[in-house]
Structure formats: C-alpha cells, structure tokens
Amino acid sequence: MPSCSPRVPLGLSILIALSLGAAAGAEAKTPRHARHAPSVHRAPADAELRDQVRVLQAQVAALQTWHDADAASHAQADRQIAQLRDQLARADARAEAANAAVEAQIKTIPSQVQTAAAAAAPRSDVLRYKGVTITPSAFLAAEGIYRSRNEGADVASSFASIPFANTAAGHTRELRGTARQTRLALLLQGDANPNTHAAFYGEFDFQAAGQTANPRESNSFSPRIRNLYGTVDWDNLGLELLAGQNWSLLTTNTKGITPRTEAPPPTIDAQYVPGFSWTRQPQIRLVKNWNKQVWLALSLESPQTSFAAAPTGVALTAPGVTAITAAPGTAGFDIANSLSFNRYPDVIAKLAYEPAIWADHPLHVELYGLLRSYYDRVAYTAANPFGISPGSANTSASGGGVGGGLIFTAVPKRLDVQASFMTGRGIGRYGSGQLPDAVIQPNGRPAPIPETMFLAGATLHATPALDLYAFGGQERQRARTFSVAGSSTAYGFGNPAANLSGCDVEGGTCVPNLRQIWQISVGMWDKAYQGDFGQLRVGLQYSHTSLTAFSGVGGQPTTSDDMVFTSFRYYPF
C-alpha cells in the first residue's frame, strides 16, 4: 500500500528553499564586524527576514499539522479496511455454509413435493385405459338385524308382511346377521369429442332372492343387479340419453335429473322407509336441460302389476267370472314365481328446477307425472250375472299419479331436509311399503286402487365424521268396493264383509287388506376411520313400523314391528 507520509507541493518547497537560501546568503556576505554592529543600522532587513521566517514557520507548522492529520486518517482507513476485509471473509464463509445448506434442502424438495401431493390428492383411485376413465367403488358390509316380529326377511324388510297375532311369527322375535348388502360398482367414462360424453355404470349386491325373485320393485334376480346402464351426453344440445336398469325417473334426485344423484333415505334397512317412492328397473330415458337450472325428462320403464288378494271370507269376482292376472315364469324366470301381464311401459315425465337465488342454501324441486296400464285375461261362463257371452277376453284399465320431491340445505354443511309425495290410482309398486296396485272387479276388469304416500326427513351433519338422521313416512290406500245388481254380496278391496275375527287368535285365519303403513326411523353413521387404507363406517338404526288393516267382521286388525339394525362397512376406495 502507498506511504501515507505527506507530500509538500513542489512550488512551495522551492519557495521555502529559495527563501532560506537568500537569508543565508545575506548573512554570509555581511562582515563579521558588521554582524555585531548596532541594530539600528540593520533593523529593516532583520525585520523583513524575521517576517519571512515567521511565515515560513507557520506554513511548516500547518503542513506538519496537515501531515499528522492525514497520517492519522490513513491509519484509521487502514484499520477500517482491515475490519471490512475480516467481515467480508466471515460473510463469505457464512454464505458458503448457507449455500451448502440450501443445496442440501433443494435435493429433498422433489420427494417432499411428491409426499405433499400424494397427501393432498383425493382418493379417487381412478384408472385410465385407451382414453377411458375407470372408477371402481365398493363396500363390504357386516350387518345385524333385530325385529320384534319375525318377518323372515333379510336386510330388506317386508313392511307389508309384518305378521299379525294369528301366526307364530307374530309372537316371536327375529335376529340374524348378514353380509348380503355388500356392494360392488364400476363406472366407465370417455369422451367421443369435446361435446359428447359417454358413460357406463354397473352396481351389484348379493340380495338376490332366488326362487321368489321378481321384477316388481328392486329386481331381485340372481346375480342381483341394482343398476346397469349406459348414458350419452351432448353438451351443445343439453341432452342426455340413458338406457338400461336404473332408479326410476320418479325417484327424487339431489341434483338436476342426473344419474347417480338419487336420494334414498340413508337407512341400513335396504327397503328404506315406507312413503319413499322408487323402483330400480329397465328403462330408456331422455333428458333436456337449460343452463343446468331447469331439466325436463321422459322415461319409458318396465311395467309390473301387483293385484290385491281377496280378504278372508269374501271373493273378488262374481260367480261365473274367473280372472287371470299373472302367469308362471318360464325361460329366465323361476316357474314358482308368477309375472303379471303387461302390454305398455310405465310412462313418466319429470320437471326439475334449481333456483339460483340461494347460493349457500341449494334448493332442488321436482314434479312428475306417471301413466300406467293394467291388464288381465277373464273367462266367463253362462252363469255370470253380467250377461256376458261365455268365453274369454282381455280386459284393461289405466291409472297413474302425480308427485314431487324437495331437497333443501337448511343450514350449509350442517342440515339437509328432504320431502317427497305421490298420489294417484294404481301406484302401489312404487312405494317401499309395496301395497297392491289394483284389485279385480266382480266382472273381472282391473280397478286401480287409490293411494297417497309421503316421506319427510332430515340429516344433521353433527361433525365431519358423524351424521344423524330422522325420517318418517306413510302409505295409505282407500277402499275400492263393488256390488252386483240384484245381489247383496259385497266385492272389492277393503271389503267390510271380510271375516277378520281370527286375526288376533293364534292359529286363526286372517287375510286382511291393508289400509295403511307408517314408520318412524332414526339412525346415525360415523366415520370411525378414514386414511390410507380406505374408510370404515359404523351405522345404527331404529325404526317403528305400524300396519293397519281395513275394518271387517271382527274388528280392524293392527300389528307393528320394532327393528334395530347395525352396520360395519369398509370402503376400500
């Protein structure tokens, strides 16, 4: 580093030197003796010289002061530079250490990102193959059933068959375990183009009823198909076509008229709650939507008719008249089970509306109409009282009804309410209670039975893991009675002449026509576990069901059943 010694400017140095030299020369040229002459003779010269010396001395002193200050300043600067160099060295060391730590952390980021993404990603378990998205779903069920009356039923109760006191079953309890509600499902989805979407859905369980299987409501053939259908959606047209077996169009949806958004009560009982309107049956359906806010649909669905039996002690048809309402199954069906005669599909039209005025309280409203046909074969003899020529003929009648449903989020993420109703003639097969659709008149013609059914309930999401629910419903029919001119004999459904005196006597004969079924059901579902291995849900349900028959000779029979269900369900997906 250059020396910090002060440098005197060149001009000033020459000036000092010349001044000093001049002074010295003048002193040297003066004779010695003159040097000691009296001061009066050299005063002017000495004064001038002394002034010059004093000036020069002041300048030298100033230069010395400047030199000392500059030297001190340079020393301080040297010290500060040394300190800065030391700090810089330490900062460089710290930076190198920090860089090394950052590089080490960067090396761990990919695995951390993968772990976080895997934790945050939904457990969709979706597979893809040749442009098709495959989504499996399933649950394994282990369930328990207790009933205060022995229905002889599995996890799907037979509400209309709760025994009366005339049977041993009406005095005994029922306890059983079952895994038959275990369910398997598969959804396949693909896009033909950006506006055309296709899907196929299959859903199966193990509740096939074997010999007594029938297509009346849930299609209990073996293997048991709950739903099996395909759909095509055209976004640019707002159209959807569905073909296959699915929930009936009149079943309440939670969103639009969209497959897989049906809203059955969340019961463990696979027959749900009396008053709930539904079937699962083959159909072809066309749906049109406007801005995903208004939907209109038309469905042609597989028909089936259940006819009322004659109550104890009376007949349905007059003498000389025989009505045949069903025939034993043959190819593909069990011969022990009969199927009704059908000639037209059940026709259902439905309108759904979801107003956009309550974003936090979604409301879904729907209305529908149902048109049905009932069909039988009647044989007449000459003894018939109607004057009909002997022989056989086909007879028919029409019926149907109207209904609707409502789903409302009363408290967001906390409370959902649900209600539905249906009223009409010949609608029994669409209710969980499975009351009859029609009765045979004395002349053999079908007569649809008037009926009204309703359901109301709520589900409380008490915690993210716990749901509590309560539902109540009723199915109620009116009598259809007939008389024949010139005869005092009463005929028909709800016949007051029926002999029901044996209904309260064990071993007695009792075949009443049912007037009403109602039920109150409460329960809960708890997500006991949810993690990498799937989900475990625990359920508990209690229901009280009451049956009331039409009055007859001997009174008006009633019976009831208290049921308790437990469920452990494991969802691997």
LINPE-V679933 format. One record per helix or strand. SS is the DSSP state (helix for helix, strand for strand). FROM is the first residue (numbers start at 1). TO is the last residue. Records with the same first field share a line. If there is no record, write none. Layout:
SS = FROM-TO ; FROM-TO
//
This chain:
helix = 10-29 ; 32-35 ; 39-41 ; 43-120 ; 159-161 ; 168-171 ; 210-212 ; 428-430
strand = 126-129 ; 132-147 ; 174-178 ; 183-193 ; 196-205 ; 224-234 ; 239-247 ; 253-253 ; 262-262 ; 277-277 ; 280-290 ; 294-301 ; 307-307 ; 321-324 ; 326-328 ; 338-340 ; 346-353 ; 363-380 ; 391-411 ; 415-425 ; 431-431 ; 438-440 ; 446-448 ; 450-461 ; 466-477 ; 480-483 ; 490-493 ; 499-499 ; 514-531 ; 534-549 ; 552-553 ; 555-555 ; 558-571
//
